[in-house]
Amino acid sequence: MLRVQSLFALYTLSLFSSYAAGDASCADGHCEDSLQDDISLRQKTLRVHKHRQLAGESLLENVLARAKEQRKSTEDVDHSDAQEPCLSQREEMPKAANGPTHFPLMDSSHDQKLQGAVRNGGLLSPSHKSARKCSKAVPKITHTIWFGTPLPRKYAENLAETAKKNPAWTVMVWTDQPPGDEVKAYLQQATQNRSAGAVVVKSILEEKTRFQNWDLISRQTNLAGKSDYLRMEVVFLYGGIYLDTDTKMLHGFDEYGSLFRWPWVAAEDETQVYKNLCNCAFGFDRGSGFLEYALKATRENCLTFHNCGVMSGAGPGFLTGAFKRYGAAPDILMINVKYMLHLGADKQNVMYQSFDGTWLH
């Protein structure tokens, strides 16, 4: 702003200097009319520059306000958990799931065996080494996202079942359109008696200024591409577990003791089809160091390397690439997808997903 004011002052000084220089050339008294015209023109020019100055001040104020909002968002995330000790300092990292079902967890070294990882010459370069932040406890919040239409009843039923199986967890559904009256009434009636209360409907548009990559989200035409970006944003801001809308809970997270207090990703091993991470379910702490890195990496992946949106822009391939660069050890669990996503014959699932493929529509 000072720069704009300084330029305006210099222009004014040069204007009156030119008047003084003009006196010598008009000594014969024959240029009075032209001088008056010149004064009138310069006065108009001054008014234009004053208008531009005010516009520049307004633009600068808007930029500063936007920066303040983004800074406040980051401060909100970091400050509330700053004093919480690292989870690995408080308890031993689990090696198996023990609850209604039992299964081993994948070894942390498996992150380097993952395939299908997106690479680029920046933050996703194989040579890049990201600074790590220790993980904190994952809060008891689940997040689900629905774009494009009011939430369908069948996915509201999935949310209600998630809420019933996890009575102490806050269940959030993020939408860009409010649910219809029938679905809204159903969610309220089905979940209101839980200790954590009814399902919370969150407006994406009301919180858009808090999202680091809202510009990437808003320009995406594929609704799943929008969701790929947004799921990282909301878990970074609030912490918790992200679940696709087609998730069907079989057991509650608390039934597995401290297991789901730890950050986790759903991974395939070398015997399975894709051998990568699925971004359809994961859990992280509020202000997660991994998600902080991933949000920066997905932005660079799009704006610098023109790899945007669904799948390799911010989907499974991207998440796999970011995870390989960041690394699983020592405090992010890797859970085989067969216990979280695919209903197995051994009936050891915590949950499963029906893979409706809404992103194809």
HUWOWO-V401002 format. One record per backbone hydrogen bond with DSSP energy under -1.0 kcal/mol. CO is the residue of the C=O (numbers start at 0). NH is the residue of the N-H. E is the energy in kcal/mol with one decimal. If there is no record, write none. Layout:
co=CO nh=NH e=E
co=CO nh=NH e=E
This chain:
co=0 nh=4 e=-2.2
co=1 nh=5 e=-2.5
co=2 nh=6 e=-2.2
co=3 nh=7 e=-1.8
co=4 nh=8 e=-2.2
co=5 nh=9 e=-2.4
co=6 nh=10 e=-2.0
co=7 nh=11 e=-2.0
co=8 nh=12 e=-2.2
co=9 nh=13 e=-2.3
co=10 nh=14 e=-1.8
co=11 nh=15 e=-1.9
co=12 nh=16 e=-1.8
co=13 nh=17 e=-1.7
co=14 nh=18 e=-1.3
co=15 nh=19 e=-1.7
co=16 nh=20 e=-2.0
co=17 nh=21 e=-1.6
co=18 nh=22 e=-1.0
co=23 nh=26 e=-1.1
co=25 nh=28 e=-1.9
co=30 nh=34 e=-2.4
co=31 nh=35 e=-2.3
co=32 nh=36 e=-2.4
co=33 nh=37 e=-2.2
co=34 nh=38 e=-2.7
co=35 nh=39 e=-2.4
co=36 nh=40 e=-2.6
co=37 nh=41 e=-2.6
co=38 nh=42 e=-2.2
co=39 nh=43 e=-2.0
co=40 nh=44 e=-2.2
co=41 nh=45 e=-2.5
co=42 nh=46 e=-2.0
co=43 nh=47 e=-2.1
co=44 nh=48 e=-2.5
co=45 nh=49 e=-2.6
co=46 nh=50 e=-2.3
co=47 nh=51 e=-2.4
co=48 nh=52 e=-2.4
co=49 nh=53 e=-2.4
co=50 nh=54 e=-2.4
co=51 nh=55 e=-2.7
co=52 nh=56 e=-2.4
co=53 nh=57 e=-2.5
co=54 nh=58 e=-2.6
co=55 nh=59 e=-2.6
co=56 nh=60 e=-2.6
co=57 nh=61 e=-2.1
co=58 nh=62 e=-2.4
co=59 nh=63 e=-2.7
co=60 nh=64 e=-2.5
co=61 nh=65 e=-2.5
co=62 nh=66 e=-2.4
co=63 nh=67 e=-2.3
co=64 nh=68 e=-2.3
co=65 nh=69 e=-2.3
co=66 nh=70 e=-2.4
co=67 nh=71 e=-2.6
co=68 nh=72 e=-2.3
co=69 nh=73 e=-2.0
co=70 nh=74 e=-2.5
co=71 nh=75 e=-2.7
co=72 nh=76 e=-1.7
co=73 nh=77 e=-2.7
co=74 nh=78 e=-2.9
co=78 nh=81 e=-1.1
co=85 nh=88 e=-1.3
co=86 nh=89 e=-1.4
co=86 nh=90 e=-2.0
co=94 nh=104 e=-2.2
co=96 nh=102 e=-1.4
co=100 nh=98 e=-1.3
co=102 nh=96 e=-3.4
co=106 nh=109 e=-2.1
co=107 nh=110 e=-1.4
co=108 nh=111 e=-1.3
co=109 nh=112 e=-1.9
co=121 nh=124 e=-1.8
co=124 nh=127 e=-1.9
co=134 nh=86 e=-3.0
co=138 nh=140 e=-2.0
co=139 nh=169 e=-2.5
co=140 nh=240 e=-2.8
co=141 nh=171 e=-2.8
co=142 nh=242 e=-2.7
co=143 nh=173 e=-3.5
co=151 nh=155 e=-1.6
co=152 nh=156 e=-2.2
co=153 nh=157 e=-1.2
co=154 nh=158 e=-2.1
co=155 nh=159 e=-2.3
co=156 nh=160 e=-2.0
co=157 nh=161 e=-2.3
co=158 nh=162 e=-2.5
co=159 nh=163 e=-2.3
co=160 nh=164 e=-2.3
co=161 nh=165 e=-1.1
co=165 nh=168 e=-1.9
co=166 nh=195 e=-1.8
co=169 nh=141 e=-2.7
co=170 nh=199 e=-3.1
co=171 nh=143 e=-1.4
co=172 nh=201 e=-2.9
co=173 nh=145 e=-2.9
co=174 nh=203 e=-2.5
co=179 nh=183 e=-2.9
co=180 nh=184 e=-2.5
co=181 nh=185 e=-2.1
co=182 nh=186 e=-2.7
co=183 nh=187 e=-2.0
co=184 nh=188 e=-2.6
co=185 nh=189 e=-2.8
co=186 nh=190 e=-1.4
co=187 nh=191 e=-1.4
co=190 nh=193 e=-1.3
co=193 nh=196 e=-1.1
co=199 nh=172 e=-2.6
co=201 nh=174 e=-2.4
co=206 nh=209 e=-1.9
co=207 nh=210 e=-1.3
co=210 nh=213 e=-1.2
co=212 nh=216 e=-2.2
co=213 nh=217 e=-3.0
co=214 nh=218 e=-1.3
co=221 nh=225 e=-1.8
co=222 nh=226 e=-2.0
co=223 nh=227 e=-2.5
co=224 nh=228 e=-1.6
co=225 nh=229 e=-2.5
co=226 nh=230 e=-2.6
co=228 nh=232 e=-1.4
co=229 nh=233 e=-2.6
co=230 nh=234 e=-1.6
co=231 nh=235 e=-1.9
co=232 nh=236 e=-2.2
co=233 nh=237 e=-2.5
co=234 nh=238 e=-2.1
co=235 nh=286 e=-2.9
co=239 nh=283 e=-2.2
co=240 nh=142 e=-2.6
co=241 nh=281 e=-1.3
co=243 nh=246 e=-1.6
co=245 nh=353 e=-1.5
co=247 nh=351 e=-1.7
co=252 nh=255 e=-1.6
co=253 nh=256 e=-1.3
co=255 nh=258 e=-1.8
co=257 nh=260 e=-1.9
co=258 nh=261 e=-1.3
co=260 nh=137 e=-2.8
co=262 nh=332 e=-3.1
co=263 nh=282 e=-2.3
co=264 nh=334 e=-2.7
co=265 nh=277 e=-2.2
co=266 nh=336 e=-2.2
co=268 nh=271 e=-1.7
co=274 nh=114 e=-3.3
co=275 nh=267 e=-2.1
co=279 nh=243 e=-1.5
co=281 nh=241 e=-3.0
co=282 nh=263 e=-2.3
co=283 nh=239 e=-2.6
co=284 nh=287 e=-1.6
co=287 nh=291 e=-2.2
co=288 nh=292 e=-2.0
co=289 nh=293 e=-2.8
co=290 nh=294 e=-2.7
co=291 nh=295 e=-1.4
co=292 nh=296 e=-2.6
co=293 nh=297 e=-2.7
co=294 nh=298 e=-1.2
co=295 nh=299 e=-2.2
co=296 nh=300 e=-2.5
co=297 nh=301 e=-1.4
co=298 nh=302 e=-2.9
co=299 nh=303 e=-2.1
co=299 nh=304 e=-1.5
co=300 nh=306 e=-2.6
co=301 nh=305 e=-1.1
co=308 nh=313 e=-2.2
co=310 nh=314 e=-1.7
co=310 nh=317 e=-1.2
co=314 nh=318 e=-2.9
co=315 nh=319 e=-2.5
co=316 nh=117 e=-2.2
co=316 nh=320 e=-2.1
co=317 nh=321 e=-2.9
co=318 nh=322 e=-2.4
co=319 nh=323 e=-2.3
co=320 nh=324 e=-1.7
co=321 nh=325 e=-2.2
co=322 nh=326 e=-3.9
co=327 nh=331 e=-1.5
co=332 nh=264 e=-1.9
co=333 nh=105 e=-2.3
co=334 nh=266 e=-2.3
co=335 nh=338 e=-2.0
co=336 nh=340 e=-3.6
co=336 nh=341 e=-1.6
co=338 nh=349 e=-2.9
co=338 nh=350 e=-1.0
co=340 nh=352 e=-2.8
co=343 nh=346 e=-1.2
co=349 nh=249 e=-1.8
co=349 nh=250 e=-2.0
co=351 nh=247 e=-3.3
co=356 nh=359 e=-1.9
co=357 nh=360 e=-1.4
